[in-house]
């Protein structure tokens, strides 16, 4: 998960794989909002992970 400030008031966020491939990304007006969206995207990604179905069975 990365946060980067672009220009004055824009924050880019992204969720990447270990290899560096971007899985999800977005842009928010504040750092707090960007951090929240990135963490939410990571959480949603983990919820849909294929290994979850094997653990609950």
Residue pairs with C-beta under 8 A, 6 or more apart in sequence:
1 13
1 14
1 15
1 16
1 38
1 39
1 42
2 13
2 14
2 16
2 38
3 11
3 12
3 13
3 31
3 34
3 35
3 38
4 11
4 12
4 13
5 11
5 12
5 31
6 12
6 27
9 29
9 30
10 27
10 28
10 29
11 27
11 28
11 29
11 30
11 31
11 33
11 34
12 25
12 26
12 27
12 34
13 25
13 26
13 27
13 28
13 34
13 35
13 37
13 38
13 41
14 22
14 23
14 24
14 25
14 26
14 38
15 22
15 23
15 24
15 25
15 38
15 41
15 42
15 45
16 22
16 23
17 23
23 45
24 41
24 45
26 34
26 37
26 38
26 41
27 34
28 34
28 37
